[in-house]
Amino acid sequence: MGLKNILVHVDASERAGERIRVAASLAGADDGHLTGVFVAPDPLIPTWMVAGMPASALEAAVERVRGEGETARERFQEIAERAGVHAEWRMASGSVSQVTALHARYADLAVVGKGSASEPELYPYPELAADLTMSCGRPVLVVPNSGRFEGLGENVLVCWNASREATRAVNDAMPLLRRAEKVVVLSVDAHRPSGGDHGEIPGADIALHLARHGVNAEAANTVADGIAVSDIVLSHASDRGIDLIVTGAWGHSRMREWAFGGVTASLLRDTTVPALMSH
């Protein structure tokens, strides 16, 4: 089974172009369909204030969002046509997370930006990736806010802790793993009770499973020794020339991860490599 139906969230930022290009490339690889969705967000103005605002101010806000939607549509259509993929444009309004999640449920993969509260001009929805991984029921490909990602998925790092979330991520990523030139299955602290039920040789069973699907996979194991797991993952990605990270998401509650630190929250904040996440 391939990725026949890909959804990409599009906004009016310049960075949306790379996100669309990545999504179009993935769709083209499987002769798939690409859908772009722009969501006009609910106004942040309290209802009681709206009643007292002049009509001209409200009309200006509506016109601004309409203009952003048109900019996003033109960029999406231009890139899709250049890539030669079957494409469809959608524009909706409401909660950006809820509306995007709804559309993503009818796709094989959702592609979004990484988000940065400190750099809203790069991607103005810093919580969208986290929201989607929890709510849409589909794998989410998070594209960082800088860099170009040619040949995405040639060298893949799979984060493996033998959990339900990691298992789901491997299955969701299988179309990409089959095409990859090399796949490294990384386990961290597998010897610890909290490291997951790996079997006698950590990573060997999942590597064998992948090999039976025609995936060129090797198992790698390391010990954290006081280093954050997310830092180890990103270090391995850098050392091995990884262009895609595959990982389960939110093995602990989202609130706990944000409050006390966790692999998902840290990767969403720090990754410079596209990451496919599944919950």
Sequence and secondary structure as in RCSB ss.txt:
>XXXX:A:sequence
MGLKNILVHVDASERAGERIRVAASLAGADDGHLTGVFVAPDPLIPTWMVAGMPASALEAAVERVRGEGETARER
FQEIAERAGVHAEWRMASGSVSQVTALHARYADLAVVGKGSASEPELYPYPELAADLTMSCGRPVLVVPNSGRFE
GLGENVLVCWNASREATRAVNDAMPLLRRAEKVVVLSVDAHRPSGGDHGEIPGADIALHLARHGVNAEAANTVAD
GIAVSDIVLSHASDRGIDLIVTGAWGHSRMREWAFGGVTASLLRDTTVPALMSH
>XXXX:A:secstr
    EEEEE  SSTTHHHHHHHHHHHHHHTT EEEEEEEEE  SS HHHHTTS HHHHHHHHHHHHHHHHHHHHH
HHHHHHHHT EEEEEEEEE HHHHHHHHHTTSSEEEEE   TT TTT S TTHHHHHHHHSSS EEEE SSS  T
TTTSEEEEE  S HHHHHHHHHTHHHHHH SEEEEEEESTTSGGG    SSTTHHHHHHHHTTT  EEEEEE  T
TS HHHHHHHHHHHTT SEEEEE  SS HHHHHHH  HHHHHHHH  S EEEE 
